[in-house]
Amino acid sequence: MKVYEIKALTTEDLKVRLKEEYEGLENLRFQKSTGQLENFKSIPNTKKRIARIITILKQRESTENQKAEK
């Protein structure tokens, strides 16, 4: 997913997507340990997607806190 696609999602959708990505990462790690994983770049790519989602969520949380303070 591109950053603009992530930003277009709602906060609740992002939380669901984050959970799905974590589950996918767990599955990829299991496949790697059993020798079934064919595309090893999928693990770092999944980690990057997780980091992007977390960053967007933190940015939204920060802006909400700033608005609440004013």
FIRO-949015 format. One record per residue: x, y, z of N, C-alpha, C, O, CB in turn; residue number from 1. Coordinates in steps of 0.2 Angstrom, whole numbers, plus 2048, in hexadecimal, padded with zeros to 3 digits. Glycine has a CB too. Example, Ala and Ser with C-alpha at 12.3 -4.5 7.8 and 13.67 -1.06 7.14 Angstrom:
2
 n_x n_y n_z ca_x ca_y ca_z c_x c_y c_z o_x o_y o_z cb_x cb_y cb_z num
 842 7E4 827  83E  7EA  827 842 7F0 827 847 7EF 82A  839  7EA  82D   1
 840 7F5 823  844  7FB  824 840 800 827 843 806 828  846  7FD  81D   2
//
This chain:
70
 n_x n_y n_z ca_x ca_y ca_z c_x c_y c_z o_x o_y o_z cb_x cb_y cb_z num
 804 7FA 800  800  800  800 804 806 800 809 807 803  7FB  800  806   1
 802 80B 7FC  806  811  7FC 803 816 802 7FE 814 805  805  815  7F5   2
 807 81B 803  806  81F  809 7FF 823 808 7FB 823 80C  80B  824  80A   3
 7FE 825 802  7F7  829  800 7F1 824 801 7EC 826 803  7F8  82C  7F9   4
 7F2 81D 800  7ED  819  801 7EC 818 808 7E6 817 80A  7EF  812  7FD   5
 7F1 818 80C  7F0  817  813 7ED 81D 816 7E8 81C 81B  7F7  815  817   6
 7EF 823 814  7EC  829  817 7E4 829 815 7E1 82D 819  7F0  82F  814   7
 7E2 826 810  7DB  827  80E 7D7 822 812 7D1 824 813  7DB  824  807   8
 7DA 81E 816  7D6  819  81A 7D4 81D 821 7D7 822 823  7D9  813  81C   9
 7CE 81B 824  7CC  81D  82A 7D1 81A 830 7D4 816 82F  7C5  81C  82C  10
 7D1 81D 836  7D5  81B  83B 7D3 814 83D 7D7 810 83E  7D4  820  841  11
 7CC 812 83D  7CA  80C  83F 7CD 807 83A 7CF 801 83B  7C3  80B  83F  12
 7CC 809 833  7CF  804  82E 7D6 803 82F 7D8 7FD 82D  7CD  807  827  13
 7DA 808 831  7E1  807  832 7E2 802 837 7E7 7FF 837  7E4  80E  833  14
 7DF 803 83D  7E0  7FE  842 7DE 7F7 840 7E2 7F2 842  7DB  800  848  15
 7D9 7F6 83C  7D8  7EF  83A 7DD 7ED 835 7E0 7E7 835  7D1  7EF  836  16
 7DF 7F1 831  7E5  7F0  82C 7EB 7EE 82F 7EF 7EA 82D  7E6  7F6  827  17
 7ED 7F2 835  7F3  7F1  839 7F3 7EA 83C 7F8 7E6 83C  7F3  7F6  83E  18
 7ED 7E8 83E  7EC  7E1  841 7ED 7DC 83C 7F0 7D7 83D  7E5  7E0  845  19
 7EA 7DD 836  7EB  7D8  831 7F3 7D8 82F 7F5 7D2 82D  7E7  7DA  82B  20
 7F6 7DD 82E  7FD  7DD  82C 801 7D9 832 806 7D6 830  800  7E4  82C  21
 800 7DA 838  803  7D7  83D 802 7CF 83D 807 7CB 83D  801  7D9  844  22
 7FC 7CD 83B  7FA  7C6  83A 7FE 7C3 834 800 7BE 834  7F3  7C5  83A  23
 7FE 7C7 82F  802  7C5  829 809 7C4 82A 80C 7C0 827  801  7CA  823  24
 80C 7C9 82E  813  7C9  830 815 7C2 834 81A 7BF 832  815  7CF  833  25
 810 7C1 838  811  7BB  83C 811 7B4 838 815 7B0 838  80C  7BA  842  26
 80C 7B4 833  80C  7AF  82E 812 7AE 82A 814 7A9 829  805  7B0  82A  27
 815 7B4 828  81B  7B4  823 821 7B1 827 825 7AD 825  81C  7BB  821  28
 821 7B3 82E  827  7B1  832 826 7A9 833 82B 7A6 833  827  7B4  839  29
 820 7A7 834  81F  7A0  834 821 79C 82E 824 797 82E  817  79E  836  30
 81F 79F 828  821  79C  822 828 79C 821 82B 797 81E  81D  7A0  81C  31
 82C 7A1 823  833  7A1  823 836 79C 827 83B 799 825  835  7A8  825  32
 834 79B 82D  837  796  831 836 78F 82F 83A 78A 830  834  797  838  33
 830 78E 82B  82F  787  829 832 786 822 831 780 81F  827  786  828  34
 834 78B 81F  838  78B  818 833 78B 812 834 789 80D  83B  784  818  35
 82D 78E 814  828  78E  80E 827 795 80B 824 796 806  821  78D  811  36
 82B 79A 80E  82B  7A1  80B 82F 7A1 805 835 79F 805  82D  7A6  811  37
 82C 7A4 800  82F  7A4  7F9 832 7AB 7F8 838 7AC 7F5  82B  7A2  7F4  38
 82E 7B0 7FA  830  7B7  7F9 832 7BA 800 82E 7BC 804  82A  7BB  7F6  39
 839 7BA 801  83B  7BD  808 83B 7C4 808 83B 7C7 80E  843  7BB  808  40
 83A 7C8 803  839  7CF  803 832 7D1 806 831 7D7 808  83A  7D2  7FD  41
 82E 7CC 807  827  7CE  809 827 7CF 811 823 7D3 813  822  7C8  808  42
 82C 7CD 814  82C  7CE  81C 82E 7D5 81D 82B 7D9 820  832  7CA  81F  43
 834 7D8 81A  835  7DF  81B 830 7E4 818 82F 7E9 81B  83C  7E1  818  44
 82D 7E2 812  827  7E6  80F 822 7E6 814 81F 7EC 815  825  7E3  809  45
 820 7E1 817  81A  7E1  81C 81C 7E5 822 818 7E9 825  819  7DA  81F  46
 822 7E5 825  825  7E9  82A 824 7F1 828 822 7F5 82C  82C  7E8  82C  47
 826 7F2 822  825  7F9  820 81E 7FC 820 81D 801 822  828  7FA  819  48
 81A 7F7 81D  812  7F9  81D 810 7FA 824 80C 7FF 826  80E  7F4  81A  49
 812 7F6 829  810  7F7  830 813 7FE 833 80F 801 836  813  7F1  834  50
 819 7FF 831  81C  806  834 818 80B 831 817 810 834  823  806  832  51
 816 80B 82A  812  810  827 80C 811 82B 80A 817 82C  811  80F  820  52
 808 80C 82C  802  80C  82F 802 80F 836 7FE 814 838  7FE  806  82F  53
 807 80D 83A  808  810  841 80A 817 840 807 81B 844  80E  80C  844  54
 80E 819 83C  810  820  83B 80A 825 839 809 82A 83C  815  821  835  55
 805 822 835  7FF  826  833 7FB 827 839 7F8 82C 83B  7FC  823  82D  56
 7FA 821 83D  7F6  821  843 7F9 826 848 7F5 82A 84B  7F5  81A  846  57
 7FF 826 849  802  82B  84E 801 832 84C 800 836 850  80A  829  84F  58
 802 833 846  801  83A  843 7FA 83C 844 7F9 842 846  802  83A  83C  59
 7F5 838 843  7EE  83A  844 7ED 83B 84C 7E9 83F 84D  7E9  834  842  60
 7F0 837 850  7EF  837  857 7F2 83E 859 7EF 841 85E  7F2  831  85B  61
 7F7 840 857  7FB  846  858 7F7 84C 856 7F6 851 85A  802  846  855  62
 7F4 84C 850  7F0  852  84E 7E9 852 852 7E7 858 854  7EE  851  847  63
 7E6 84C 854  7E0  84D  858 7E2 84F 85F 7DE 853 862  7DE  846  859  64
 7E8 84E 862  7EA  850  868 7EB 858 868 7E9 85C 86D  7F0  84D  86B  65
 7EE 85A 863  7EF  861  862 7E9 865 861 7E8 86B 864  7F4  863  85C  66
 7E4 862 85E  7DD  866  85D 7DA 866 864 7D6 86B 865  7D9  862  858  67
 7DA 861 868  7D7  860  86E 7DA 865 873 7D6 868 877  7D7  859  871  68
 7E0 867 872  7E3  86C  877 7E1 873 875 7E1 877 87A  7EB  86B  876  69
 7DF 874 86F  7DD  87B  86D 7D7 87D 86F 7D4 883 86E  7DE  87C  866  70
//
